Amino acid sequence: MGNRGMEDLIPLVNSLQDAFSSIGQACNLDLPQIAVVGGQSAGKSSVLENFVGKDFLPRGSGIVTRRPLVLQLINAITEWGEFLHCKGKKFTDFDEVRQEIEAETDRVTGANKGISPVPINLRVYSPHVLNLTLIDLPGITKVPVGDQPADIEQQIRDMIMQFITRESCLILAVTPANTDLANSDALKLAKDVDPQGLRTIGVITKLDLMDEGTDAQDVLENKLLPLRRGYIGVVNRSQKDIEGKKDIKAALAAERKFFLTHPSYRHLADSMGTPHLQKTLNQQLTNHIRDTLPAFRSKLQSQVLALDKEAEEYRHFRPDDPSRKTKALLQMVQQFAVDFEKRIEGSGDQVDTVELSGGAKINRIFHERFPFELVKMECDDKEMRREISYAIKNIHGIRTGLFTPDMAFEAIVKKQIVKLKEPCIKCIDLVIQELINTVRQCANKLGTFPMLREETERIVTSHIRERESRAKEQVLLLIDVQLAYINTNHEDFIGFANAQQRSSQANKTSSAGNQVIRKGWLTINNISIMKGGAKEYWFVLTAESLSWFKDDEEKEKKYMLPLDNLKVRDVEKGFMSSKHMFAIFNTEQRNVFKDNRFLELACNTQEEVDSWRASLLRAGVYPEKSSVESESSGASENFSMDPQLERKVETIRNLVESYMAIVNKCIRDLMPKTIMHLMIINVKDFINAELLAQLYSAGDQNALMDESQEQVQRREEVLRTHHALKEALAIIGDISTSTITTPLPPPVDSSWLQTGQGGGRRSPPPSPTAPRRMSAGQRPAGRGAPPPPSRPGPLGPFNSSGDSPQVPNRPNRAPPSVPSRRPPPSPTRQVPP
């Protein structure tokens, strides 16, 4: 009874497997199991049938087991089976169990020979079994048949590895006795994942089919390729016995008789056979569960802690309680208001490090995107000169004017001011889009109540659209105010007297020429492949130049480009390129960089491109104008300006430039303030003060607070999972303090083996099952006997010392004077273990 308490834990592990499989909730716990691994037709399914005492597994030639079968054996008074996919249906006829396995396999894999990693869960209750959980895996095959894919061997190996790589999985390595043990696929896979042999139990089948005069005694005595947990031999029914419906009880009796009467195995009879294997596996699994109990309990506790708070809320949850719905509505609206304010105003807690929030994006619109759009509206110098000359000539008409007409100045200024309407309206549109995106992101947290989320988003978005028209009216009013009165007495306006003097200094205002405007990484795209292709550099932009360095330490300068006569143009994104690009070129058609007429630069995002263009704008590098001017200039008349007219044009140009700088400065200052007051602050106040009232007036509050179906399922899953975990913890707590365990066998003693020297090809050793054997007194005495010379075995280490298990040099085992007890093996066949 020492391990009775732990035996109670095996059904618990079974129930956990079923619970977490049925609810579709990932348990993330490595539940202890025994995986049955072996080659095709090695006898794996027969071993499992012997455990149950019934014929219930599909049989035939080739690959039969095509899906993992999780077989849970439970000791009970009555005998019946139950599938997880047919829960509640009891199978008392085990022929029907076989038919259900075949049907379920074909349902997923098809009627031919395909395989699938999706397991079939079968639970068998019987008074003839001990509590065990085994996984019957497809046999390892080499050649695809039927409609199997060409990589069927690799697929099966990958499927097996999914199970046996877990530290909590015991490996039952099944190998037929009539094949070479050194070539066992099962032992090779087990060795790969369990080199110390701590989790591997060897099973030798088909002992009754070995050639006459041969045996597997050295294997079963754990002398050849020793395992820490040893080998157990079994004798299954032959195909003739199966077809003849030989009873498994009779087969087990015949197996017992075989071991008792065979001269090589009679001294091992008590540690051989299916009943002993079943008992050993039960004990090993029980002990393995106890060994993994601390980590198992720790994982359970961590998952319980993670679900405690949520499960406590759900446990007392009443979906139809009106007071709960009212309270939830208030909390949701308050949380929505807090989230919106944090995204707009910024917050120190829970800072997003992946992308910019709504407030940060609006800031970029105000101070980078909007100034850039303003400059794009500015008139080109040549175009402005032509417009001024036309204005002067049209004002004078048929007469020749002696003085510079101020009406020309006013006409050009008003035309430039009107152009500001477009970037101002575009700025409002961009801010509105960010506000709506922010509202949508905040509303996603209301996903538990779909109607509430939809209604909240609709109400706030409608209010933003209402404020949009108000904001646009106010901005257009600002432009109209500027048009209403041209204030030539402004303190920053240069006036007519200083216009000519200021013009000569317009391009020499580089007092802060060395001031750094921006630094950052950019990729130069138009470097030829012969010179290394596109490459990333560290760029430094000042008021006078654009320089780039090898890295951000700025020690190795690659190039310095003066900003004189430079402009920026857009570059379309390449078909295969993930980067966004722009180009810098010289207006005088000179090379910008080495032999290149333009410098093509690339960023990761369009936002970075816009930001760099805004920085270049501050440095005086303006965007390229459209080609409309060049097309229209060809069609326009070629006019010449006399020196007097040219002086008037230059004076007015300087006056317009000075006055538009005042207007732009004013608009750039007032636009963010206007949008902030009329839209952002207003929307924030609306959410805090009006949203709740609007929701109450929108319709039925009960329907508004109806949960989503996903939330209902989530609540049920959390409660079921939490209950299963708590129950498991309670049972483990009772068991772990009242059980004893059988210690793990000591490391395999391999000191009687000696590793061969040299790297040459291994000569085949004598058959491990050959009958040449010395008497008990003449055999090596284990640790004290001198090791005979031998070469390393092909399979590698399977013992704690790390030495390769060896095949002893049989001729040295017995002196010539000791006669052999059996005739020598057949010379035509080498007997593998």
Residue pairs with C-beta under 8 A, 6 or more apart in sequence:
2 739
2 740
3 283
3 286
3 287
3 739
3 740
3 741
3 742
4 739
5 734
5 735
5 738
5 739
6 286
6 287
6 289
6 290
6 735
6 739
6 741
7 130
7 131
7 282
7 286
8 731
8 735
9 286
9 289
9 290
9 731
9 732
9 735
10 131
10 132
10 133
10 282
10 285
10 286
10 289
11 74
11 131
12 728
12 731
12 732
13 31
13 32
13 33
13 133
13 289
14 72
14 74
14 123
14 133
15 724
16 27
16 29
16 31
16 724
16 728
17 31
17 70
17 72
17 121
17 133
18 84
18 121
18 123
19 720
19 724
20 26
20 27
20 29
20 721
20 724
21 84
21 121
22 84
22 87
23 717
23 720
23 721
24 717
25 717
25 720
25 721
27 303
27 721
28 299
28 303
29 296
29 299
29 300
29 303
30 166
30 167
30 168
30 169
30 292
30 296
31 133
31 168
32 133
32 168
32 169
32 170
32 285
32 288
32 289
32 292
32 296
33 70
33 133
33 134
33 135
33 163
33 168
33 169
33 170
34 132
34 133
34 134
34 135
34 169
34 170
34 171
34 172
34 281
34 284
34 285
35 134
35 135
35 137
35 160
35 163
35 164
35 169
35 170
35 171
35 172
36 44
36 47
36 48
36 134
36 135
36 136
36 137
36 172
36 174
37 44
37 137
37 140
37 160
37 164
37 171
37 172
37 173
37 174
37 186
37 189
37 190
38 44
38 139
38 140
38 173
38 174
38 175
38 185
38 186
39 139
39 140
39 141
39 175
39 176
39 179
39 184
39 185
39 186
40 62
40 63
40 139
40 140
40 141
41 61
41 139
42 139
42 174
42 175
42 176
42 186
42 205
43 174
43 176
43 205
43 206
43 234
43 236
44 65
44 136
44 137
44 139
44 174
45 57
45 58
45 59
45 64
45 65
45 136
46 205
46 236
46 237
47 172
47 174
47 203
47 205
47 234
47 236
47 274
47 277
48 57
48 71
48 134
48 136
49 55
49 56
49 57
49 248
50 234
50 236
50 248
50 251
50 252
50 274
51 73
51 129
51 132
51 134
51 274
51 278
52 73
52 94
52 124
52 126
52 128
52 129
53 126
53 128
53 129
53 248
53 249
53 252
54 79
54 94
54 97
54 126
54 248
55 94
55 95
55 98
55 242
55 248
56 81
56 94
56 95
56 97
56 98
56 101
56 124
57 64
57 65
57 69
57 98
57 101
57 136
58 64
58 65
58 98
58 101
58 102
58 105
59 242
62 113
62 145
63 113
63 115
63 138
63 139
63 141
63 145
63 148
64 139
65 136
65 137
65 138
65 139
66 105
66 109
66 113
66 114
66 115
66 116
66 138
67 104
67 105
67 108
67 109
67 115
67 116
67 117
67 118
67 119
67 120
67 138
68 117
68 118
68 119
68 120
68 135
68 136
68 137
68 138
68 159
68 163
69 101
69 119
69 120
69 122
69 135
69 136
70 119
70 120
70 121
70 122
70 133
70 134
70 135
71 122
71 124
71 132
71 133
71 134
71 135
71 136
72 121
72 122
72 123
72 124
72 132
72 133
73 124
73 126
73 129
73 130
73 131
73 132
73 133
73 134
74 123
74 124
74 125
74 126
74 129
74 131
75 125
75 126
75 127
75 129
75 130
75 131
76 125
76 126
76 127
77 127
78 125
78 127
79 92
79 124
79 125
79 126
79 127
79 128
80 90
80 91
80 92
80 124
80 125
81 90
81 91
81 92
81 94
81 97
81 122
81 123
81 124
81 125
82 88
82 89
82 90
82 91
82 122
82 123
82 125
83 89
83 91
83 100
83 104
83 120
83 121
83 122
83 123
84 120
84 121
84 122
84 123
85 104
85 120
85 121
86 100
91 97
91 100
97 122
101 120
101 122
104 120
105 116
105 120
108 116
108 118
109 115
109 116
110 147
112 146
112 147
112 148
113 144
113 145
113 146
113 147
113 148
114 146
114 147
114 148
114 149
115 138
115 148
115 152
115 155
115 156
115 159
117 159
117 162
119 135
129 278
130 278
130 279
130 281
130 282
131 282
132 278
132 281
132 282
132 285
133 285
134 172
134 281
135 163
137 156
137 159
137 160
137 163
138 156
138 159
138 160
139 156
140 153
140 156
140 157
140 160
140 185
140 186
140 189
141 152
141 153
141 156
142 153
144 150
144 152
144 153
149 155
157 189
160 189
161 189
161 193
163 169
164 171
164 189
164 190
164 193
164 194
165 193
167 199
167 292
168 288
168 292
168 296
169 199
170 199
170 200
170 201
170 281
170 284
170 285
170 288
171 189
171 190
171 193
171 194
171 199
171 200
171 201
172 201
172 203
172 281
173 184
173 186
173 187
173 189
173 190
173 200
173 201
173 202
173 203
174 186
174 203
174 205
175 181
175 184
175 186
175 187
175 202
175 203
175 204
175 205
175 833
176 204
176 205
176 206
176 209
177 204
177 205
177 206
177 207
177 209
177 210
177 216
177 219
177 233
177 769
177 832
177 833
178 206
178 209
178 210
178 211
178 831
178 832
179 832
180 830
180 832
180 833
181 187
181 219
181 224
181 225
181 768
181 832
181 833
182 225
182 793
182 794
182 795
182 832
183 794
183 832
184 795
187 200
187 202
187 225
187 795
187 798
188 795
190 197
190 199
190 200
191 197
191 200
191 795
191 796
191 797
191 798
194 200
195 797
195 798
196 228
196 799
196 800
197 227
197 228
197 229
197 748
197 798
197 799
197 800
198 228
198 744
199 288
200 227
200 228
200 229
200 798
201 227
201 229
201 230
201 232
201 280
201 281
201 284
202 219
202 227
202 229
202 230
202 231
202 232
203 231
203 232
203 233
203 234
203 277
204 216
204 219
204 220
204 231
204 232
204 233
204 234
204 833
205 233
205 234
205 235
205 236
206 235
206 236
207 216
207 233
207 234
207 235
207 258
207 265
208 235
208 258
210 216
210 769
210 831
211 825
211 826
211 829
211 831
212 826
213 771
213 822
213 823
213 824
213 825
213 826
214 767
214 769
214 770
214 771
214 825
214 831
215 262
215 264
215 265
215 769
215 771
216 233
216 264
216 768
216 769
216 833
217 264
217 265
217 268
217 769
217 773
218 224
218 768
218 769
218 833
219 225
219 231
219 768
219 769
219 833
220 231
220 232
220 233
220 265
220 268
220 272
221 268
222 230
222 231
222 748
223 808
224 768
224 805
224 807
224 833
225 793
225 795
225 798
225 805
225 833
226 748
226 749
226 750
226 798
226 799
226 805
227 748
227 798
228 744
228 745
228 746
228 747
228 748
228 798
228 799
228 800
229 284
229 745
230 745
232 271
232 272
232 273
232 276
232 277
232 280
233 259
233 265
233 268
233 272
233 273
234 255
234 272
234 273
234 274
234 277
235 254
235 255
235 258
235 259
235 273
236 251
237 246
237 248
237 251
241 251
252 273
252 274
252 275
255 273
255 274
256 269
256 273
258 265
259 265
259 266
259 268
259 269
259 272
259 273
260 266
260 269
265 272
270 276
283 742
286 741
287 741
287 742
287 744
289 296
290 736
290 739
290 741
291 741
293 732
293 736
296 732
297 729
297 732
297 736
300 725
300 728
300 729
300 732
301 729
303 721
303 725
304 722
304 725
304 726
304 729
307 718
307 721
307 722
307 725
308 722
310 718
311 718
311 719
311 722
314 715
314 718
314 719
315 719
317 324
317 715
318 324
319 707
319 712
322 702
325 701
325 702
325 705
326 701
328 449
328 705
329 452
329 692
329 695
329 701
329 704
329 705
330 692
332 446
332 449
332 452
333 456
333 691
333 692
333 695
335 445
336 442
336 443
336 445
336 446
336 456
336 687
336 691
337 684
337 687
337 688
337 691
339 442
339 445
340 438
340 439
340 442
340 684
340 687
341 684
342 357
343 357
343 358
343 359
343 438
343 441
343 442
344 357
344 358
344 359
344 362
344 438
344 680
344 684
345 359
346 357
346 359
346 360
356 364
356 607
357 438
358 434
358 435
358 437
358 438
358 441
361 434
362 431
362 434
362 435
362 680
364 607
364 610
364 611
365 427
365 430
365 431
365 434
366 427
366 671
366 672
366 675
367 672
368 610
368 611
368 614
369 427
369 430
369 610
369 614
370 423
370 427
370 668
370 671
370 672
371 614
371 617
371 668
372 610
372 613
372 614
372 617
372 623
373 422
373 423
373 426
373 427
374 420
374 423
374 664
374 667
374 668
375 617
375 622
375 623
376 423
376 623
377 419
377 420
377 422
377 423
378 416
378 622
378 660
379 387
379 416
379 419
380 625
380 629
381 653
382 629
383 625
383 629
384 412
384 653
384 656
385 649
385 653
386 636
387 412
387 415
388 408
388 412
388 648
388 649
388 652
388 653
388 656
389 639
389 641
389 645
389 649
391 405
391 407
391 408
391 411
391 412
391 652
392 401
392 404
392 405
392 408
392 645
392 648
392 649
392 652
393 645
395 401
395 405
395 407
395 408
396 405
401 648
404 496
404 648
404 651
404 652
405 648
406 488
408 648
408 652
409 652
409 655
409 656
409 659
410 486
412 652
412 656
413 486
413 656
413 659
413 660
413 663
414 483
414 486
416 656
416 660
416 663
417 479
417 482
417 483
417 660
417 663
418 479
418 483
420 479
420 482
420 663
420 664
420 667
421 476
421 479
424 475
424 476
424 478
424 479
424 667
424 671
425 472
425 475
425 476
427 671
427 675
428 468
428 471
428 472
428 475
428 675
428 679
431 675
431 679
431 680
432 464
432 465
432 468
432 679
435 464
435 679
435 680
435 683
436 461
436 464
439 457
439 460
439 461
439 464
440 457
443 453
443 456
443 457
443 460
444 453
446 452
446 453
446 456
447 453
447 708
448 707
448 708
448 711
449 704
449 705
449 706
449 707
449 708
450 706
450 708
451 703
451 704
451 705
451 706
452 695
452 704
452 705
455 695
455 698
455 699
455 704
456 691
456 695
459 691
459 694
459 695
459 698
460 683
460 686
460 687
460 691
463 683
463 686
463 690
464 679
464 683
467 678
467 679
467 682
467 683
468 679
470 678
471 674
471 675
471 678
471 679
474 674
474 678
475 671
475 674
478 667
478 670
478 671
478 674
479 667
482 663
482 666
482 667
486 659
487 493
488 495
488 659
490 659
490 662
492 658
492 661
492 662
493 655
493 658
493 659
493 662
494 502
494 654
494 655
494 658
495 655
496 651
496 655
499 650
499 651
499 652
499 654
499 655
499 658
500 647
500 650
500 651
500 654
502 654
502 658
503 650
503 651
503 653
503 654
506 654
506 657
510 543
510 544
512 543
513 542
513 543
513 544
514 542
514 543
514 544
515 542
515 543
516 540
516 541
516 542
517 541
517 542
517 543
517 615
517 618
517 619
518 539
518 540
518 541
518 612
518 615
519 538
519 539
519 540
519 541
519 552
520 538
520 539
520 608
520 612
521 536
521 537
521 538
521 539
521 552
522 536
522 537
522 539
522 548
522 601
522 602
522 603
522 612
523 534
523 535
523 536
523 537
523 579
523 601
523 602
523 603
524 534
524 535
524 536
524 537
524 548
524 593
524 599
524 600
524 601
524 602
525 534
525 579
525 581
525 600
525 601
525 602
526 596
526 598
526 599
526 600
527 533
527 534
527 535
534 602
537 548
537 549
537 550
537 558
538 548
538 549
538 550
538 551
538 552
538 554
539 546
539 547
539 548
539 549
539 601
540 546
540 547
540 548
540 549
540 554
541 615
541 616
541 619
542 619
543 563
543 619
543 620
544 562
544 563
545 560
545 561
545 562
545 563
546 560
546 561
546 563
546 566
546 584
546 616
546 619
547 557
547 559
547 560
547 561
548 557
548 558
548 559
549 555
549 556
549 557
549 558
550 556
550 558
559 593
561 584
561 592
561 593
561 599
563 619
563 620
563 621
565 586
565 587
565 588
565 590
566 584
566 585
566 586
566 587
566 592
566 621
567 584
567 585
567 587
567 621
567 622
567 623
567 624
568 582
568 583
568 584
568 613
568 616
568 621
568 622
568 623
568 624
569 582
569 583
569 585
569 598
569 623
569 624
570 582
570 583
570 624
571 581
571 582
571 583
571 600
572 581
573 579
573 580
573 581
574 581
577 602
578 604
579 602
579 603
579 604
580 602
580 603
580 604
580 605
580 606
580 608
580 609
581 600
581 601
581 602
581 603
581 609
582 600
582 601
582 609
582 612
582 613
583 598
583 599
583 600
583 601
584 592
584 598
584 599
584 601
584 616
584 621
585 592
585 597
585 598
585 599
585 624
586 592
586 597
589 597
590 597
591 597
592 598
592 599
593 599
601 612
603 609
603 612
613 623
617 623
641 649
695 701
695 704
698 704
747 799
747 800
747 801
748 798
748 799
748 800
748 801
749 782
749 783
750 799
750 801
750 803
750 805
750 806
751 782
751 783
751 787
751 801
752 780
752 782
752 783
752 785
752 787
752 808
753 787
753 790
753 803
753 804
753 805
753 806
753 808
754 787
754 788
754 789
754 790
754 806
755 792
755 803
755 804
755 806
756 762
756 789
756 790
756 791
756 792
756 806
762 791
762 792
762 793
762 794
763 791
764 830
765 790
765 791
765 807
765 809
765 810
766 772
766 807
766 810
766 811
767 825
767 830
767 831
767 832
768 807
768 831
768 832
768 833
769 825
769 831
769 832
769 833
770 810
770 824
770 825
770 831
771 820
771 821
771 822
771 823
771 824
771 825
772 810
772 813
772 814
772 820
772 824
773 813
773 814
773 820
773 821
774 813
774 814
774 815
774 818
775 814
775 818
778 813
778 814
778 815
778 818
779 813
780 786
780 787
780 788
780 813
788 808
788 809
788 812
788 813
789 809
790 806
790 807
790 808
790 809
791 806
792 804
792 806
793 804
793 805
793 806
793 807
795 804
795 805
796 804
797 803
797 804
797 805
798 805
799 805
814 820
825 831
